[in-house]
Amino acid sequence: MKMNQHLIALDLDGTLLTDNKVISEKTKKVVMQAKQAGHIVVIATGRPHRASIDYYKELELDTPMVNFNGALIHHPLDKKWDAVHSPLPNRTAKAIVQSCYDLEVNNIMAEVGDDVYLDRYDEELMKIFHTDQANPVTVGSLKNNLQNDPTSLLIHPQEEHIQELRSHLDDKHASVIEHRKWGAPWHVIEIVRKGLNKAVGLEKIARYFDIPQSHIIAFGDEDNDLEMIEYAGVGVAMGNGIEELKKLANHVAETNEADGIGGFLEEYLHLGVQSTSTK
């Protein structure tokens, strides 16, 4: 390991991405500079692989990636890398689906790796969840269609039922699942197997690259980033992040709309200085 090498973990939505779901020019430039200076950049997201890979390619990464909040830790370019896939038991998933029917949620989606199952057809939801021709969706009752252990469940509840649903999940399934809420406007509840979070993925990747905890920089904005921000030696909450995360973080950066990642990395890693002195 180089003495000053850092592992930089980037959440996507609300963090690396602007509200228009793009990487700003400044942040992209700084991330590229960080890579050139020998730092290791990884994506750690709640999104599935198919909804993250375009950003991975845009940043020209060649590192492992954390998807589904740690339920899938894999290397998109190296099939021999020791990937970890930890799905939910199907029986648990079916019990949760039944609870969702009882609460009359708007919709439920299950992901089995890159296979997508949607309880009811919903074009807008399919767009949000990045399904397309390359990733066809099986639409219809999850109780009937879901045969394998799903990597995650995504529930789109009626807004007034969110608290009731989360309390029910705690009462009935707390020993086997983790559940997190996406930010507005979607209020989607995301469910993965117990004990999984982004920090689990980050720890595995840090061990692989032999990076000490003190040299891990992690950026996030939502409650699915709490463990990762706490685990990282340098936990950075975005200016637009939730208050709980800001209290936990070592630093608060500018917002995702104001190049928060770019500005922080430039200053913290002295990238401006480095890039001029190496010309």
Order of alpha helices (4+ residues) and beta strands (2+ residues): beta-alpha-beta-alpha-beta-beta-beta-alpha-beta-beta-alpha-beta-alpha-beta-alpha-beta-beta-alpha-beta-alpha-beta-alpha-beta-alpha-alpha
